[in-house]
Amino acid sequence: MSLTTLVKLEGDPVYAVAKAYALKSLLLPFSVVEELSDSASLSEFVERLRTSPYGANLAQLPKPYTALDVEKAFWRHLVAVHYSLSQTATKPHLLKQYLMRYVYFNMKTILKAKALNRPVEEILKTVDLYPETLLAIRDRALKAASAKTLSEALAELVRTELSSAASSAVSVWESRRDFSALEAVVDKMYVEGLLQAFKKTPRSSRRYIRPFVSMDVDVYALTTALRARVWRLTTPQTREFLPSQTFDVKTSHVESLLAAEDLKTALDEVPKPEYLERVSLEEDPHKAASQIEENARAARIRYAVKSFYKTPYQQSVLISLLVLKEVEVRNLSTIAKNIEEGVSDPAVISRLLVKTA
């Protein structure tokens, strides 16, 4: 009998956290990522990453390379890392729900494609159902992609308790061609799952992961309320989209944004987490919502970086690692896309990259 058969690593807190620190040490230095921007072609770009953690995934790609295929390889690696961590964490509820984020992203991609009447073959070329395969829910996604109408696709994806919001979202799309309402239905499923996972997390660990969850939930609530102003739904209809609870921003503050005549005044009365600072309401609510999301994304990254030395050896560093890993994946995907589009100036590409330290 081998040693590995005697050791049960699942749920081992020391192993999971040590693994997060080990994986953090394998993140590519930003200077190395920047240097990749001067690759003359996608082939050279891929070749320079052969010895990186992404090498095994990139090796499976057929030639000639495309930016889309390269990007899928990066995301597959990230999903695999995330899935592995969720299998070793002591209380994996939140990690498993964060894993569902990839599934919900695919849901939104499928819904948008159905709304635009894209054929099934084209949808399946765009969407990588690897997360669904790992979680054994691939069939539902395939049924949605094969649905004849947007409503049928939504029915395959949305839970029964969200049917009212789903109907409203389809109405928004049909009348205003605003896809953000469809995205909000899927995002609510995700956010409610986060809330349930947070409640299942031991109280002793909640304070370390609370910043991640509170940003996700509160930002979703605020941005949905802002975008709802242009959906032209009634306030009761819009409430169907809002989460069952919030954290640092009260539900009453969120609801005040729905029907306020003076949006700037209403937002000024909302407590000011850092991601609400310097949000301009001079233009439309959609742009204000996007600005809040961008601010929150930056705040999330800063917290993830700090957690490795401010709250070390907590389960929260597993989430922090995934946040930083995702930044790396997005940076590499941005480089691949620009190389394919013929951008030859590394400085131009570098300005599009996100630095974490």
Disulfide bonds with the S-S distance in Angstrom:
none
